[in-house]
Amino acid sequence: MTQQATEPRFAAPAGTFTGWRSDGVVRATGIRYARAERFAPPLPEPPADGVVAVTSWAPACPQPPAPELEEMVADPMGELVADEDCLRLSVTVPEGAGPGDRLPVMVWVHGGSYVSGAGDAPAYDPAALVREQRVVVVAVTYRLGVLGFLGGGDRPANLGLLDLLQALRWVRDNVAAFGGDPGTVTLFGESAGGDAIAHLMAADGARGLFRRAIVSSAPLGLSRGRARMSAAMAEEAQTLDAAAPVEDVVDAQARVAARARRHGLNAAMPFGTQYGFPPLPAEDDLAAAWARTAPEVDLLVGTNSREVALFVALLPPAARLARVPVAGRVLVEPLVRLLTRRIYARDAERFARRHRAAGGRAEHYVLSLGTDALTGAHAIDLPLLFPHRATWETSPLLAGIPWDDVVAAGREVRRVWAGFARTGEAAPAPSVRISGG
């Protein structure tokens, strides 16, 4: 990066880009890493001609409304527009960083059950992480839902994973121009983002694209035995006109997802990865694929202590029951603990043990913060990593916690995550219990 009076400039193999400054960091936002036709694999973006201004947020993949998200997060999408042409990424770097600095690179993969969210959503603003820890953060936007995570017939599966692989190739080839070290790339993601990262660790073509992985709150307990459910959904999706306006495709997504209802707990996340389709191995070969890559990828994997408490709070009958003094907590808590273990915690622990047994370095964590019914709930780690005050201060997740305390607790979590990105080791923090080797 060359510092100029008015604009930061980055000369990379992908082109020369001019970014912008805000919140004590330098940003290059909305950079194209690929293009894709609907229901087709991504094609890498060729090098840009001339100087390209990258000063607009990456658009979000078109997606249905998420009223449950709006209950937990103020204005979750901020100023983002939705556009099917969404294969963009944004790079945030410390002020004064430049080529040759070889700073750790952290690539953010957002969650949202594979149907919602965006890399540049304000809830994921990495400014504090970048300022405090002097890391480079790359946030990736990729295809979701019917557009990205459902294949069948002549439509490829796992398109969102293929998008992420293409973004990682862009990072490998270009991040040095932003002051990052392409040999020290850490993927980090929460919920479906963590699930995607876990599967990238077994994906064909991913080898060498990242050195470390932080898998947070991934619903790994929902990832197996999905083939029949996915086939039923794909059959319904075949009725979608590939040339229809994208709004019509998104509107039909609920009808497609409804075909999952007969398939038990997996229907809680109907869209997702599909085994046996590029870039993933068959389900029976998954453990062997993870074992092959284990020695090459340091792993930090874990959960919040009471993940399912968030979803109980979003279900009106359960929420009312939970608010009954004394008896409510007694009745609801066993269900929260049971489903947290079944969907999240059990498989996170197994993932760490399997990784170590295959010769990799793995550490496991449990994070707990919050008050009352939402202590340790799903997504409580997000305001700690990304303390965007306008988004998070009024969230029910943080009810009763002064904002200064959120910032202080978050500083410890950001230190742990960035320290792992630097060294592959996770130091303890008051709200994060680390175990492993």
NUVOLUM-146188 format. One record per residue (C-alpha): residue in one letter; y negated, x, z negated; residue number from 1. Coordinates in nm, 3 decimals. Each point is the difference from the previous one (the first is absolute). Layout:
! NUVOLUM-146188
FIDO,A,Y,X,Z,NUM
...
! end
This chain:
! NUVOLUM-146188
FIDO,M,0.000,0.000,0.000,1
FIDO,T,-0.347,0.126,0.082,2
FIDO,Q,-0.278,-0.129,-0.220,3
FIDO,Q,-0.306,-0.128,0.184,4
FIDO,A,-0.318,-0.155,-0.132,5
FIDO,T,0.101,-0.350,0.099,6
FIDO,E,0.372,-0.014,0.069,7
FIDO,P,0.323,0.183,-0.079,8
FIDO,R,0.192,0.114,0.306,9
FIDO,F,0.372,0.076,0.038,10
FIDO,A,0.143,0.190,0.296,11
FIDO,A,0.370,-0.087,0.019,12
FIDO,P,0.264,0.009,0.273,13
FIDO,A,-0.034,-0.378,0.023,14
FIDO,G,-0.371,0.032,0.075,15
FIDO,T,-0.336,0.070,-0.155,16
FIDO,F,-0.095,-0.264,-0.255,17
FIDO,T,-0.317,-0.075,-0.191,18
FIDO,G,0.044,-0.168,-0.336,19
FIDO,W,-0.221,-0.114,-0.286,20
FIDO,R,-0.071,0.055,-0.368,21
FIDO,S,0.024,-0.243,-0.289,22
FIDO,D,0.094,0.000,-0.369,23
FIDO,G,-0.005,0.379,-0.017,24
FIDO,V,0.263,0.051,0.272,25
FIDO,V,0.011,0.043,0.376,26
FIDO,R,0.179,-0.262,0.208,27
FIDO,A,0.132,-0.022,0.354,28
FIDO,T,0.109,-0.361,0.036,29
FIDO,G,0.182,-0.206,0.259,30
FIDO,I,0.146,0.290,0.204,31
FIDO,R,0.255,-0.113,0.257,32
FIDO,Y,0.337,0.167,-0.040,33
FIDO,A,0.192,-0.220,0.245,34
FIDO,R,-0.008,-0.314,0.211,35
FIDO,A,0.271,-0.259,0.051,36
FIDO,E,0.068,-0.308,0.202,37
FIDO,R,0.123,-0.298,-0.197,38
FIDO,F,0.366,0.040,-0.106,39
FIDO,A,0.009,0.352,0.146,40
FIDO,P,0.024,0.346,-0.159,41
FIDO,P,-0.326,0.192,-0.052,42
FIDO,L,-0.120,0.260,0.247,43
FIDO,P,-0.200,0.297,-0.131,44
FIDO,E,-0.371,-0.007,0.066,45
FIDO,P,-0.103,0.274,0.247,46
FIDO,P,-0.274,0.243,-0.098,47
FIDO,A,-0.342,-0.159,0.011,48
FIDO,D,-0.266,0.114,0.244,49
FIDO,G,-0.341,0.095,-0.130,50
FIDO,V,-0.113,-0.064,-0.354,51
FIDO,V,0.131,-0.316,-0.165,52
FIDO,A,-0.177,-0.167,-0.292,53
FIDO,V,0.258,-0.113,-0.257,54
FIDO,T,-0.219,-0.195,-0.238,55
FIDO,S,0.157,-0.348,-0.003,56
FIDO,W,0.286,-0.111,-0.220,57
FIDO,A,0.340,-0.032,0.163,58
FIDO,P,0.070,-0.367,0.080,59
FIDO,A,0.278,-0.179,-0.185,60
FIDO,C,0.313,-0.118,0.174,61
FIDO,P,-0.033,-0.378,0.052,62
FIDO,Q,0.163,-0.176,-0.294,63
FIDO,P,0.021,-0.341,-0.166,64
FIDO,P,-0.228,-0.081,-0.294,65
FIDO,A,0.126,0.133,-0.334,66
FIDO,P,-0.141,-0.234,-0.267,67
FIDO,E,0.213,0.163,-0.271,68
FIDO,L,-0.164,0.335,0.080,69
FIDO,E,-0.345,-0.154,-0.024,70
FIDO,E,0.083,-0.119,-0.351,71
FIDO,M,0.058,0.360,-0.110,72
FIDO,V,-0.255,0.193,0.208,73
FIDO,A,-0.363,-0.079,0.072,74
FIDO,D,-0.063,-0.017,0.377,75
FIDO,P,0.321,0.191,0.082,76
FIDO,M,-0.082,0.073,0.365,77
FIDO,G,-0.371,0.063,-0.043,78
FIDO,E,-0.176,0.045,0.334,79
FIDO,L,0.315,0.070,0.199,80
FIDO,V,0.060,-0.186,0.323,81
FIDO,A,0.348,-0.086,0.124,82
FIDO,D,0.109,0.137,0.336,83
FIDO,E,0.341,0.039,0.156,84
FIDO,D,-0.124,0.336,0.129,85
FIDO,C,0.021,0.139,-0.354,86
FIDO,L,0.181,0.333,0.027,87
FIDO,R,-0.273,0.204,-0.166,88
FIDO,L,-0.031,0.230,-0.296,89
FIDO,S,-0.285,0.118,-0.221,90
FIDO,V,-0.045,0.344,-0.153,91
FIDO,T,-0.195,0.060,-0.322,92
FIDO,V,-0.080,0.358,-0.101,93
FIDO,P,-0.194,0.167,-0.282,94
FIDO,E,-0.360,0.091,0.070,95
FIDO,G,-0.015,0.357,0.129,96
FIDO,A,0.364,0.019,0.113,97
FIDO,G,0.065,0.161,0.336,98
FIDO,P,0.264,0.150,0.228,99
FIDO,G,0.197,0.269,-0.176,100
FIDO,D,-0.029,-0.154,-0.348,101
FIDO,R,0.362,-0.120,0.018,102
FIDO,L,-0.044,-0.275,-0.257,103
FIDO,P,0.295,-0.223,-0.095,104
FIDO,V,0.028,-0.301,0.229,105
FIDO,M,0.091,-0.342,-0.139,106
FIDO,V,0.089,-0.270,0.254,107
FIDO,W,-0.040,-0.352,-0.139,108
FIDO,V,0.239,-0.275,0.116,109
FIDO,H,-0.125,-0.336,-0.123,110
FIDO,G,0.224,-0.276,-0.133,111
FIDO,G,-0.006,-0.376,0.036,112
FIDO,S,0.362,-0.111,0.054,113
FIDO,Y,-0.023,0.127,0.359,114
FIDO,V,-0.224,-0.298,0.085,115
FIDO,S,-0.343,0.073,-0.148,116
FIDO,G,-0.248,0.275,-0.076,117
FIDO,A,-0.175,0.277,0.193,118
FIDO,G,-0.053,0.371,-0.042,119
FIDO,D,-0.376,-0.038,-0.036,120
FIDO,A,0.000,-0.299,-0.236,121
FIDO,P,-0.257,0.069,-0.275,122
FIDO,A,0.275,-0.034,-0.263,123
FIDO,Y,0.131,0.334,0.133,124
FIDO,D,-0.327,0.194,0.016,125
FIDO,P,0.108,0.362,-0.065,126
FIDO,A,-0.347,0.140,-0.079,127
FIDO,A,0.069,0.067,-0.371,128
FIDO,L,0.336,0.166,0.072,129
FIDO,V,-0.157,0.223,0.265,130
FIDO,R,-0.309,0.093,-0.205,131
FIDO,E,0.183,0.080,-0.322,132
FIDO,Q,0.312,0.166,0.135,133
FIDO,R,-0.125,0.168,0.319,134
FIDO,V,0.269,-0.140,0.221,135
FIDO,V,-0.015,-0.142,0.351,136
FIDO,V,0.107,-0.365,0.015,137
FIDO,V,0.112,-0.163,0.326,138
FIDO,A,0.035,-0.379,-0.008,139
FIDO,V,0.214,-0.153,0.276,140
FIDO,T,-0.015,-0.351,0.143,141
FIDO,Y,0.318,-0.117,0.171,142
FIDO,R,0.153,-0.320,0.137,143
FIDO,L,0.130,-0.266,-0.239,144
FIDO,G,0.209,-0.316,-0.009,145
FIDO,V,0.126,-0.139,0.330,146
FIDO,L,-0.203,0.264,0.183,147
FIDO,G,0.145,0.298,-0.187,148
FIDO,F,0.309,-0.075,-0.206,149
FIDO,L,0.229,-0.237,0.183,150
FIDO,G,0.212,0.089,0.300,151
FIDO,G,0.267,-0.178,0.196,152
FIDO,G,0.103,-0.064,0.356,153
FIDO,D,-0.227,0.204,0.224,154
FIDO,R,-0.250,0.068,-0.280,155
FIDO,P,0.036,0.329,-0.188,156
FIDO,A,0.032,-0.001,-0.378,157
FIDO,N,-0.190,0.226,-0.241,158
FIDO,L,-0.311,0.026,0.216,159
FIDO,G,-0.213,0.049,-0.311,160
FIDO,L,0.215,0.299,-0.099,161
FIDO,L,-0.039,0.143,0.350,162
FIDO,D,-0.376,-0.042,-0.038,163
FIDO,L,0.012,0.197,-0.325,164
FIDO,L,0.201,0.278,0.161,165
FIDO,Q,-0.258,0.024,0.277,166
FIDO,A,-0.277,0.019,-0.258,167
FIDO,L,0.182,0.281,-0.180,168
FIDO,R,0.026,0.195,0.325,169
FIDO,W,-0.376,-0.040,0.039,170
FIDO,V,-0.048,0.133,-0.354,171
FIDO,R,0.225,0.299,0.069,172
FIDO,D,-0.194,0.091,0.312,173
FIDO,N,-0.356,-0.071,-0.117,174
FIDO,V,-0.047,0.003,-0.375,175
FIDO,A,-0.081,0.373,-0.016,176
FIDO,A,-0.328,-0.075,0.176,177
FIDO,F,-0.093,-0.217,-0.300,178
FIDO,G,0.082,0.272,-0.255,179
FIDO,G,0.356,-0.117,-0.067,180
FIDO,D,0.324,0.194,-0.008,181
FIDO,P,0.251,-0.149,0.247,182
FIDO,G,0.278,0.174,-0.194,183
FIDO,T,-0.089,-0.178,-0.325,184
FIDO,V,0.004,-0.367,0.096,185
FIDO,T,0.091,-0.256,-0.265,186
FIDO,L,0.068,-0.361,0.084,187
FIDO,F,-0.099,-0.245,-0.272,188
FIDO,G,0.029,-0.374,0.006,189
FIDO,E,0.046,-0.304,-0.221,190
FIDO,S,0.227,-0.303,0.032,191
FIDO,A,0.097,-0.045,0.367,192
FIDO,G,-0.190,0.324,0.067,193
FIDO,G,0.232,0.180,-0.240,194
FIDO,D,0.299,-0.170,0.163,195
FIDO,A,-0.117,0.119,0.342,196
FIDO,I,-0.032,0.356,-0.130,197
FIDO,A,0.351,-0.009,-0.147,198
FIDO,H,0.131,-0.104,0.340,199
FIDO,L,-0.206,0.262,0.183,200
FIDO,M,0.194,0.252,-0.207,201
FIDO,A,0.312,-0.114,0.190,202
FIDO,A,-0.167,-0.059,0.337,203
FIDO,D,0.081,0.179,0.321,204
FIDO,G,-0.297,0.209,0.109,205
FIDO,A,-0.157,0.031,-0.345,206
FIDO,R,0.138,0.340,-0.087,207
FIDO,G,-0.274,0.253,-0.067,208
FIDO,L,-0.284,-0.253,0.009,209
FIDO,F,-0.045,-0.009,-0.378,210
FIDO,R,0.093,0.221,-0.294,211
FIDO,R,-0.025,-0.244,-0.291,212
FIDO,A,0.026,-0.374,-0.064,213
FIDO,I,-0.132,-0.227,-0.274,214
FIDO,V,0.189,-0.329,0.007,215
FIDO,S,-0.171,-0.251,-0.230,216
FIDO,S,0.126,-0.347,-0.090,217
FIDO,A,0.219,-0.023,0.308,218
FIDO,P,0.218,-0.316,0.007,219
FIDO,L,0.306,0.208,0.087,220
FIDO,G,0.223,-0.263,-0.157,221
FIDO,L,-0.086,-0.226,0.297,222
FIDO,S,0.066,0.255,0.273,223
FIDO,R,0.376,-0.035,0.049,224
FIDO,G,0.214,-0.278,0.148,225
FIDO,R,-0.281,-0.143,0.213,226
FIDO,A,0.163,-0.006,0.343,227
FIDO,R,0.095,-0.370,0.011,228
FIDO,M,-0.339,-0.103,-0.133,229
FIDO,S,-0.185,0.216,0.253,230
FIDO,A,0.217,-0.136,0.283,231
FIDO,A,-0.082,-0.359,-0.097,232
FIDO,M,-0.371,0.080,-0.008,233
FIDO,A,0.020,0.185,0.333,234
FIDO,E,0.167,-0.302,0.158,235
FIDO,E,-0.293,-0.215,-0.110,236
FIDO,A,-0.249,0.262,0.118,237
FIDO,Q,0.147,-0.002,0.351,238
FIDO,T,-0.178,-0.332,0.052,239
FIDO,L,-0.335,0.179,-0.031,240
FIDO,D,-0.170,0.060,0.332,241
FIDO,A,-0.060,0.373,0.023,242
FIDO,A,-0.320,-0.071,0.192,243
FIDO,A,-0.136,-0.259,-0.245,244
FIDO,P,-0.332,0.058,-0.177,245
FIDO,V,0.059,0.212,-0.307,246
FIDO,E,-0.129,-0.280,-0.220,247
FIDO,D,0.289,-0.219,0.116,248
FIDO,V,0.251,0.276,-0.075,249
FIDO,V,-0.136,0.045,-0.352,250
FIDO,D,-0.007,-0.376,-0.058,251
FIDO,A,0.370,-0.017,0.093,252
FIDO,Q,0.093,0.272,-0.249,253
FIDO,A,0.057,-0.248,-0.285,254
FIDO,R,0.245,-0.193,0.215,255
FIDO,V,0.188,0.321,0.078,256
FIDO,A,0.006,0.102,-0.367,257
FIDO,A,0.134,-0.343,-0.098,258
FIDO,R,0.332,0.092,0.163,259
FIDO,A,0.049,0.252,-0.283,260
FIDO,R,0.010,-0.259,-0.278,261
FIDO,R,0.378,-0.032,-0.006,262
FIDO,H,0.050,0.371,-0.056,263
FIDO,G,-0.054,0.031,-0.371,264
FIDO,L,-0.227,0.250,-0.169,265
FIDO,N,-0.057,0.199,0.319,266
FIDO,A,-0.206,-0.295,0.125,267
FIDO,A,-0.269,0.108,-0.246,268
FIDO,M,-0.091,0.263,0.263,269
FIDO,P,0.122,-0.144,0.331,270
FIDO,F,-0.161,0.260,0.226,271
FIDO,G,0.097,0.364,-0.034,272
FIDO,T,0.205,0.288,0.130,273
FIDO,Q,0.314,-0.062,0.208,274
FIDO,Y,0.290,0.244,-0.010,275
FIDO,G,0.178,0.112,0.314,276
FIDO,F,-0.315,-0.023,0.213,277
FIDO,P,-0.225,0.299,0.078,278
FIDO,P,-0.109,0.191,-0.193,279
FIDO,L,0.244,-0.099,-0.278,280
FIDO,P,0.373,0.067,-0.033,281
FIDO,A,0.259,-0.272,-0.051,282
FIDO,E,0.007,-0.132,-0.355,283
FIDO,D,0.330,0.175,-0.074,284
FIDO,D,-0.152,0.332,0.109,285
FIDO,L,-0.320,-0.032,-0.203,286
FIDO,A,0.112,0.198,-0.305,287
FIDO,A,0.113,0.290,0.220,288
FIDO,A,-0.336,0.002,0.181,289
FIDO,W,-0.186,0.013,-0.332,290
FIDO,A,0.227,0.281,-0.119,291
FIDO,R,-0.072,0.212,0.309,292
FIDO,T,-0.374,-0.006,-0.057,293
FIDO,A,0.003,0.027,-0.380,294
FIDO,P,-0.026,0.382,-0.018,295
FIDO,E,-0.310,-0.011,0.222,296
FIDO,V,-0.203,-0.272,-0.176,297
FIDO,D,-0.122,0.003,-0.361,298
FIDO,L,0.014,-0.352,-0.143,299
FIDO,L,-0.194,-0.188,-0.267,300
FIDO,V,0.137,-0.353,-0.028,301
FIDO,G,-0.064,-0.267,-0.257,302
FIDO,T,-0.117,-0.340,-0.103,303
FIDO,N,-0.232,-0.183,-0.231,304
FIDO,S,0.163,-0.119,-0.320,305
FIDO,R,-0.014,-0.376,0.068,306
FIDO,E,-0.042,-0.034,0.377,307
FIDO,V,0.099,-0.366,0.030,308
FIDO,A,-0.260,-0.109,-0.256,309
FIDO,L,-0.249,-0.016,0.289,310
FIDO,F,0.207,-0.252,0.194,311
FIDO,V,0.059,-0.212,-0.311,312
FIDO,A,-0.377,-0.016,-0.041,313
FIDO,L,-0.034,-0.126,0.359,314
FIDO,L,0.251,-0.287,-0.046,315
FIDO,P,-0.185,-0.287,-0.175,316
FIDO,P,0.297,-0.142,-0.197,317
FIDO,A,0.108,0.343,-0.123,318
FIDO,A,-0.360,0.099,-0.074,319
FIDO,R,-0.050,-0.312,-0.210,320
FIDO,L,0.321,0.068,-0.189,321
FIDO,A,-0.098,0.362,-0.062,322
FIDO,R,-0.326,-0.115,-0.161,323
FIDO,V,0.178,-0.206,-0.266,324
FIDO,P,-0.059,0.189,-0.328,325
FIDO,V,0.299,0.206,-0.115,326
FIDO,A,0.267,-0.213,0.168,327
FIDO,G,-0.135,0.054,0.350,328
FIDO,R,0.036,0.376,-0.011,329
FIDO,V,0.344,-0.030,-0.159,330
FIDO,L,0.120,-0.227,0.281,331
FIDO,V,-0.157,0.185,0.293,332
FIDO,E,0.046,0.362,-0.105,333
FIDO,P,0.377,0.021,0.059,334
FIDO,L,-0.051,-0.118,0.358,335
FIDO,V,-0.279,0.254,0.055,336
FIDO,R,0.217,0.283,-0.132,337
FIDO,L,0.309,-0.110,0.192,338
FIDO,L,-0.171,-0.034,0.339,339
FIDO,T,-0.209,0.314,-0.049,340
FIDO,R,0.321,0.193,-0.045,341
FIDO,R,0.188,-0.178,0.280,342
FIDO,I,-0.272,0.033,0.265,343
FIDO,Y,-0.180,0.321,-0.100,344
FIDO,A,0.111,0.216,-0.292,345
FIDO,R,0.376,0.032,0.050,346
FIDO,D,-0.023,0.125,0.356,347
FIDO,A,-0.292,0.233,-0.075,348
FIDO,E,0.214,0.172,-0.263,349
FIDO,R,0.295,0.018,0.241,350
FIDO,F,-0.223,0.139,0.272,351
FIDO,A,-0.111,0.286,-0.226,352
FIDO,R,0.356,0.078,-0.114,353
FIDO,R,0.135,-0.003,0.356,354
FIDO,H,-0.282,0.226,0.119,355
FIDO,R,0.073,0.257,-0.272,356
FIDO,A,0.374,-0.015,0.064,357
FIDO,A,-0.065,0.081,0.367,358
FIDO,G,-0.197,0.313,-0.092,359
FIDO,G,-0.354,-0.138,-0.005,360
FIDO,R,-0.269,0.011,-0.266,361
FIDO,A,-0.065,-0.345,-0.145,362
FIDO,E,-0.194,-0.138,-0.293,363
FIDO,H,0.001,-0.357,-0.121,364
FIDO,Y,-0.287,-0.179,-0.173,365
FIDO,V,-0.081,-0.327,-0.175,366
FIDO,L,-0.364,-0.109,-0.020,367
FIDO,S,-0.133,-0.253,-0.248,368
FIDO,L,-0.357,-0.121,-0.037,369
FIDO,G,-0.158,-0.338,-0.051,370
FIDO,T,-0.037,-0.272,-0.257,371
FIDO,D,0.216,-0.290,-0.109,372
FIDO,A,0.209,-0.167,0.271,373
FIDO,L,-0.102,0.241,0.279,374
FIDO,T,0.075,0.328,-0.177,375
FIDO,G,0.190,0.222,0.243,376
FIDO,A,-0.020,-0.259,0.278,377
FIDO,H,0.044,0.071,0.369,378
FIDO,A,-0.314,0.160,0.152,379
FIDO,I,-0.147,0.114,-0.333,380
FIDO,D,0.013,0.355,0.135,381
FIDO,L,-0.234,-0.081,0.289,382
FIDO,P,-0.330,-0.022,-0.193,383
FIDO,L,0.100,0.322,-0.176,384
FIDO,L,0.047,0.188,0.327,385
FIDO,F,-0.285,-0.174,0.183,386
FIDO,P,-0.267,-0.110,-0.251,387
FIDO,H,-0.219,-0.195,0.240,388
FIDO,R,-0.199,-0.188,-0.260,389
FIDO,A,-0.113,-0.297,0.210,390
FIDO,T,0.360,-0.071,0.092,391
FIDO,W,0.180,0.052,-0.328,392
FIDO,E,-0.232,-0.054,-0.296,393
FIDO,T,0.050,-0.378,-0.012,394
FIDO,S,0.372,0.006,0.084,395
FIDO,P,0.226,-0.185,-0.245,396
FIDO,L,0.213,0.315,0.001,397
FIDO,L,-0.275,0.172,-0.199,398
FIDO,A,-0.107,-0.291,-0.220,399
FIDO,G,-0.116,0.127,-0.337,400
FIDO,I,-0.015,0.366,0.105,401
FIDO,P,-0.352,0.152,0.018,402
FIDO,W,-0.070,0.153,0.339,403
FIDO,D,-0.067,0.342,-0.154,404
FIDO,D,0.351,-0.007,-0.147,405
FIDO,V,0.145,-0.083,0.342,406
FIDO,V,-0.184,0.296,0.151,407
FIDO,A,0.117,0.233,-0.278,408
FIDO,A,0.365,-0.109,0.024,409
FIDO,G,-0.021,0.021,0.377,410
FIDO,R,-0.131,0.355,-0.016,411
FIDO,E,0.327,0.100,-0.169,412
FIDO,V,0.211,-0.179,0.262,413
FIDO,R,-0.201,0.157,0.284,414
FIDO,R,0.055,0.340,-0.162,415
FIDO,V,0.376,-0.057,-0.012,416
FIDO,W,0.024,-0.123,0.360,417
FIDO,A,-0.219,0.278,0.141,418
FIDO,G,0.176,0.263,-0.210,419
FIDO,F,0.331,-0.112,0.145,420
FIDO,A,-0.151,0.023,0.349,421
FIDO,R,-0.096,0.361,-0.072,422
FIDO,T,0.312,0.127,-0.174,423
FIDO,G,0.280,-0.256,0.016,424
FIDO,E,-0.015,-0.033,-0.379,425
FIDO,A,-0.132,-0.297,-0.198,426
FIDO,A,-0.180,0.068,-0.326,427
FIDO,P,0.010,-0.262,-0.279,428
FIDO,A,-0.283,-0.244,-0.060,429
FIDO,P,-0.057,-0.258,-0.278,430
FIDO,S,0.092,-0.301,0.213,431
FIDO,V,0.265,0.171,0.215,432
FIDO,R,0.342,0.100,-0.136,433
FIDO,I,0.156,0.273,0.216,434
FIDO,S,0.364,0.100,0.002,435
FIDO,G,0.208,0.205,0.238,436
FIDO,G,0.055,0.350,0.127,437
! end
